[in-house]
């Protein structure tokens, strides 16, 4: 089949990420003798610099890692709700949803500590060696992608009138970052240089990393974060609020390891983060598939996947979250999914149909059943990164889309690395983007807004609960074949992530080989789609029953048949659905491969 690029292959190392500078920085670390984990950390910090509209150090990152010869593990870089972030507090402010921007939406920052743990426990390089790439791009400049400047222009008035510290960084001289010109963030470069200076001499490599974690938790970085949280800030409610983050919240939280949730399908084992993410949605979609699938790419195939996604997403809404004991065993069981599979008919469902695993009765927030109307602020491609082509009415294009009172849509990044020793990692950094909160003046980056994904209803699996993680959409993937790690992959895109990853994985699994390896690039380039027929995860929430958005490259006959089956089909741009990255390793030959998404014209795979 036609592909935009070759699937790269080699034996030394492979990287794929959503920005070419992050990919090349990671490759430079591999060339300098580092392993996949050193490379991933370097790339992660570069992404904070070159995609600040998509992620930041005070955001979050789930990481799935497969050390050569070791066990697959999930490293959770998702911070919890602060101790003071109670439903009573928010209700007392007259709110019925957590704002989409501002300090009330901030969880304890998680990304920085997760990167530090990955480097400490699995890397080999000193902290300075992996931070130097990010420091260089922040201090000396990098050529910004067009979407960065477009995003800043969208929030110009907010920055100039309210978030003036953000204007100082992102509107230097009154102008947003422009493609073809160098853009710098000297405050961020100074933060990392000061951090390195303060931890220098702490001892060996591990001691320096531990000292850096303490600076983040209780040193000058923590002090600046707390000052920012206490500043009254305009948010999407149209009011100015202060946050709940305290010194105790920062000092007491740590990133942590946990086993992955897994599901076996046709000789493959898919590994995902737990139900504090949406990761098990991918597994449920696989569990819902019948033994025999329709022809790949046919209308019947797309219909089956869309309808299965709706059922899995309805279960996500009813059962996933960190504030409850999630019945994953039942949700992934053959008996449960056989009954759910029978709900898929020949026509599109417009209902939200959560199941009853183990006889439990589902309960949803009233906001989960809200149907979007002609709200202002929703455009065809959204603001931020163009990860989807969507209906102007769609409330769930990717990640947050908030207009009049202080924000705009953000999104996410992704990176995958495999090295010559067989170490493999997939990570999806997100949050803490420039549209989320004002830039902390002393640091050069903002706080995050992940609490917007929680509900202010009592007793739900994803109710706002101090000390608990908000349920995120962040969901990297790692696949094993006959028990051996063979592929790491993922994508930005909010609620669409596990739709696009399912389509990619099945394309690889059903049409596997090209030139002796997995057809990663062909699977990424194949015409893609998503649906919004379930509650969105981001403010202002809402759903679009029956909606399906497809790329215009999808055959017209398939589109016509989907419409005949009752799907409300929006035809988007030819290259608009998904931003997938992937790396793979053949355990028999040691051959490595990689591919990256051409959509958005910035993701790249590199390797040799």
N, C-alpha and C positions, 0 to 999 in steps of 0.2 A: 504494500500500500504506500501511498505518498506520505512522506514525512518532511517536516520543515528542516530537520537537522538529523545527522546520524545518531544512533545510539552509540555513545562513546564506549570504548573497550580498552583494557590494558591490565597491568598486573601490579602497578606501584600504589596507586591510590585514586579515589574518585570522590568528587564533591558535587553536589547540586544544591543550589539555593535560589531564593527569589531576587537576588541582586548579584550582578557579576563581580562587584568588588568584594563582597563577602565570600563568594566562591573562590576567587583568586587568592584572597588572604588566607583562607583555609588551606588551599593548595600550597601556598608558600610555607606554611607551618609543616605540612607533610614533607616538603622538599628539604626542610631544615632538620629533619629527623624526628619530628613530633608524630604522635599517633592521632587516631581519629578524634579523640576527646580533646586533646590540645587544639586541634584544628577547629572543632565545633565551637569551642569557647571563643577563639579568636574571631570566627565568623559571626558569632552571636553579638559580640560587642561592636563589630563593624556595622551590623544591621541596625543597631541603635543609632548610629551616626548617619547612615545613608538612607534609611527608611524611617525617619522619626515620626512620620505620619502613620506608621504602621506598628511601631513598638518602641519601647524604651526601657532603661535599666530598672525603673520602678514598676514595670508591668509584671508579667508572669510568663512562665515557660514550662510546659510539660515536656519531658525528655524520655525517650525509650532507648535503652542501650543494650547491646549484646556483645560483651567482651569475648574475645576469641577463646573458645573452650569453656566459657562461663555461662552463668544463668542470665536470661533476659530479665531486666529490671526496669521499673518505671521510677524516674526521679521527679518528684512533684515539686515544681516551682510555683505553685499556686498558693498565695497567701490567704489567710483567714480573715473573717470579719473582726474588726477591733472589739474589745470588751464593751465599749460604749455604744456599739452599733446595734441597738435593740429596736425591735418593731415599735415599741412604745415611744422611743425617742423620735422616730420618723413620723409616726402618726401624730405625735404631739406638735409637730411642725406643720400639720395640715396636709401631709403627703399621703397618697395612696399607691405611688410607685416610687422606687428609688430613682433620683434624677440620673440622667444619662451622662452628665458631666459634673465636675466640681468635687469638692472634698467629701461630701456625703456619700459619694459612690466609691471612695477609695477603700480597698482592702489593704492588709499589710503587704507591702511590696515583696514580690517573690522571685523575680528573675535573677537579680544579682546573686543572691545566696545559692540558687540552684547551679548557676554557672561555676561558682566557687567550689561547691561540693564535687561537681563533675571533674574539675581540674585537680582538686586535692586527691580524690580517691581513684581516679582513672587516668589522669594525665601524667605527663612527664616533665613539662616545661615550667620554668618559673613564671610568676604572674606577669612580670614586666615583659617577657617574651611574647605573651599572647595579647597583651593590651596595646602593644606598640602600634599595631595597624590601626586600631580605632583612634588612638591619640593622634596619629599622623593625619588621618582624614579629617578629624575635628579641628586640629590646629592649622594645618597647611591647606585644607580645603579639598573638596571632592566635587565632581560635576553632578549636580542634582538631577534626578529624574523629573520629567515634566509634571508628574502628578504631585510632587512635593510643592512646587510653586502654585499649582492650581488649588491645592487644598488650603494653603496659607491665604491665597486671595479670597477664598470663600469665607474665611473667618477674620478677614482684615478688620472689619468694624469692631468685632468683639475684642480683638487684640489691642486695637488703638484706644478703645473707650474703657475697657474693663481689665483685660489680661495684659497689662502693659509690659510685664516682664517677658511675656512671649513675643511681643512686638520687638523688643530689644534684640532678641535672637533671630527671629524669623522675618522681620521687616527692617533689616539694616538700611538706613538711609531712606526708609519708607517704601522699599521695594522687596517683593518676595524673592525667594531663590529662583534663579532662572537657568534653564538648560543651556549649556555652552559657556557658563561662567562658573568660577569656583565659589562654593559656599562653605563657610566656616562656622564652627561653634566653639569659640575659644573658651567659653565658660566650662563646657563639658571636658575639653582637653585639660583645662586647669584642674578640674576635679580629679581626674584619673592620675595626673602627675602628682598632685598633693597626696593622694592615696598611696601611690608607690613610694613617695618620700617618707611618709609616716610609717610604713611597714618595713622599709629597708633596714636591715640589721636586726630584724626580729628573730632571725635564726635561719634554718634551712627553708627549702621550698614550701613545705607544708606549714611551717610556722608563719611564714609571710602570708600565706593564704588565710590562715586562721586569724591573723592580725587584721587583714583586710575585712574579714567578716565582722570583726568587732568594731572597726571604724564605721561600717555601714549601720550596725545595730545601735551603737552608743556614742560614736565619735562625731566629727564635724558633719558628716553626711546625715546622720540621724537628727542632729540638732536642726539642720536646715529643713529637712522634711517636716519636722514637727512645727516649725515656725510657719511653713507654708500651709499646713493643714489647719492651723488656727486662724488664718486670714479669711475674713468674709469674702466669698467668691460667688459671682453670678453663675448660676447653673441653668439647666433646661427647665426648671420649674418657674423661671422668671424672677427668682428671688436670690438674695445673697445668703449663703450658708457657710458655716464652719464645719470642719470634720470632727471625727471622734478619735483619731489616731493618737496614741500616747507613747511615751518612752517605754512603758512596760510592754505594750503591744510589740514594738520593734525589737526589744531585747529578748523577748521570750519565744519568738517564732524562728523556726529553722526549716529549710527545705528538707525533704525526707525521701527515703526509698520505700518502695512497696512492690509486691509481685504484680505482673500484668494480669488483666482479664484476658482469657484466651478462648478461641473457638476453632474447632477442626472442621475443615471443609475440603473434600476431595484431595486428601494428601497434604494440604496446606494447613498451617496453624497461624492464625492471625492474633497478634498481641496488641492490646490497647490499654490505655489508662482506665481507671475505674469510673464508676458512675458519678464522681464529682466532675468528670468531663462528659462529653457526649460520646466518648469512644465506643462503649458497648452498642451504640446504634449501628455501627458498621457490622458488628457481629450478629445483631438481631436481623439485619437485612439479609445476611447470608443464611441464617437459620430459617428464614421465611421462604427461601427459594425452593421450588419443587425439584424433584430428582432430575427431571429433564427440562432444560431451558429452551425457550423459543430461539430462533435464529438470531445470532448476534446482530444488533443494530436495527432489527425489524421493529415495526410499530408494536407488535405483541411483546417484544423484549422490553422496549422502553416503558410500555404500559405496566408490565409486571413489576419493573423496578420502581416506578413512581408509586404505585399502590402499596408495595411493600414498605417503601420509605415512609409513607404516611402512617402506617400502623406502628412502625418502630419509633417514629417521632412522637406519636401520641403516647406511647409507653414512656418515652423519655420525659415527657411533660408530667405524667402522672406519678412516675416511680423513681426517677433519678434525682440525686442530690446528696449532699454531705450531712444533711440534718436528719436523716432517717436511715434505717436499716434496709437497704435496697435488696429486693428478692431476685438477685441476678440468676441464681440457679434455676428458678422457675422461668424467668424471662428468656433464658437461652435453651430451655429444655425442648426436646422433640415433641412431647405431648402438647405443650402450650403453643408452640409455633405451628403445629399441624392444625390446631383449631383456628389460630389466627389466619393461617394461609387460606382457609376455606372462605374467609371474608372477601377475598380478592375476586371480584367479578369481571365481566367483560367491559364494564363501563366505569368511568371515573367516579370515585367517591368524593362527596363534598362534606362528609362528616368527620368529626374528630372522635376517634373510636379507641380510647385506651382499653387495654384488657384487664383481666382480673387474675393475675398470677397467684396460684395457691388459694384461690377463692377470695382474695382480698378485694375490697371495693375501692375503685379509683376515686380520687378527689382532686379537683383542679381549682385554681384561682379563677374567679369570674373574668379576670382580664385575659386569661388564656383563650377564651372563646370569642374575644372581640374580633370582628371582621373589619379590615381596613376600609376606609372610604377615601374620597378624593382629598387627602391631606396635602398641604403645601410642603415643599421641601424634598419631594421624591422625584428624582429625574431618572432618565433611562439608564445611564451608566453609574449614577451615584457620584459622590465626591470621592476623595481618597483613591485608593487603587482600583482600577476597572476590573474587578474580579468577576462581575456578572453583567449580563445585559438583562434588564428587568423591566417589567411594566412600570409606568409612572406611578401606579397605585400600590406596588409591592412594598410592604412594610419591612421585609426582611431580606435586603439585598446582599448583605455580607455581614459586617458588623455595624456599629451604631450609626444611624442617620438621624440627626437632630438638628433642627434649623434655627428658629427665630431667637431663642434665648440662650445661646451660648454653646455652640458646638457644631460639628458636622460629622459625617461618617468616617470611621476609621476602618482598619482591617488588620491584617496579620502578616507574618513572615513565615518562612519555613526553610529548613536546611537539613541535608542528609550527608553523611560522610561514611566511607568505608576505606580502610587502609590495607596495606600489603600483608599485615598480620591477621587480618580477618575481623578486626574490631569494627563494629557497626553502630551508628547512632542516628536517630531521627528526632528533631526538635521543632517545636512550633512556637516561637516567641511572639508575644502580642501584648497589647495594653500599654499604658503609660505613654500613649502617643500624644503628639502636640495638640490635638483637639480635645484631649480629655480634661486637662487641668492646666492652670497657668504654669509656665516654666518656673521652677524654683530658682530665684535669681542667683544664688551662690553656687548652683550646681549645673545649670544648663539643661536640665530635663524635668518633666512634670511627673506628678503622681498619677496613678491609674484610676480606673473607674469600674472595676469588675463587679462591685456589689450591685450594679444596676441589673444584674441577671437574677438576683434573688427576688422573692415575693414578700410583700408586707402582710400576707395572710398567715395566720397562726397554723401550725400543724402540718404544713406541706413538706415534702422531702427537700424542697429548695427554698424554704422560708429563711429569711434573714435571721441568722443565729450567731451570736458572738462566739468566736473560736472555731467556727465551721467555715469550710470553703464554699464560695458560691459555685454553682454548677456552670462550668464553662463550655464553650464550643470547641476548645482547642484539643486537637486529637491526632497526634502523630501516629504512625503505624509501623510495625515491624512484622515481617512475614517469615515463617519457617517452612521448609519443605522437608517432610519426613524427619522433623525434629531439629533440623539444622538451619540457622539463620541464613537467609538468602536475599532478602530485599528490605530496604527501609524507604518509606515514602510518606508524603503528606502534602497539604495544600493550605493556603489561606482561604478565607471565605465564610467565616461565621457558621451559620446553620447549614450552609451548603457543603462543608468540608467532608462529611461522611457520605454525602451523596456522590460527590466527584471522586472520592477515593474508592468507593464501591465500583463505579464505572471503570476507573483505571485498573483496579485489581482484576476484575472479571475480564477486561480486554487482554491483560497479561496472561491470565490463567486459561482463557478459552482460545487465544490465538498466540501461543507462547513464543515461538522461535523465529528469529531472523538472523542470518549469518552466524548461526551456532549459539546465539545467546537469547536472553529474554528481550522481547520487542518493547522496551520501555518507551522509546520515543513515539512509536506508533500508537501505543496505548494513551499517551499524553495528548497526541495530536488529534485523535479521533473526535468527531463531532460530539459535543457534550450538552448537558441539560441539567436543570434543577427544578424543583417544585417548592412552593411556599404554602402548601395546604396543611399547615400545622402552626402552633404558636411560635412567634419569633422570640429569640432570646434577649433582644436588646430593646431599650427604650425607643419608641413608645409601645413596643410589643405588637400584638395583633397577628392575624393570619389572612391568607387569601385562598379560600376553599376552591379546589379545582384547578388552580393555576399551575401551568408548566411553561418554563422559558427554555427555548431551544436556540442553538446557533443556526444561522441561515444556511450553513453547510449541510444540515440535516436534510435528507431527501424529501422533496415536496410530497411524495406519496405517503411517507411516514407521518408527516405533519397532518395531512388530510385525514389519515386514519385515526390519529390521536384525537383530532377534533370530532370525528364521527363517533368516537367512543365517549365523548362528553368532556374532554379536557379543554380548559380555557387556555389555549396556546398563544404565547407571545413569541414572535420570531425576533431574536436579537441579532447583533452583529455576528459576522462569520467567525471571529476569534475572540470570544468574550466570556466563555464559561470555564472557570477553573484556572488555577495557577500551580499545577502539580510539579513536584520534584521527586526524583527517585534515584537510588543507587542499588546495585545488586552485586552478588558474589556467587559464582558457581563453586560449590564446595569440592567438586571432583577435580576441577582443573585449576582452581584459584583465579580464574578469569574474573575481572571486575568490570562493571559497566555502569553507565549513568546517563540520565536524560533530564531535560528541564523544559518547562513550558514556554512557548513563544509568545503567548498572550501577554499583553502589557509591555512587551519588548524590553525586558530587563532581567528575567531569570536566565541563569546559565549553568550548565554543567561543565566541569573541567576535570582533567585527569590524564594519566598516562600509564 
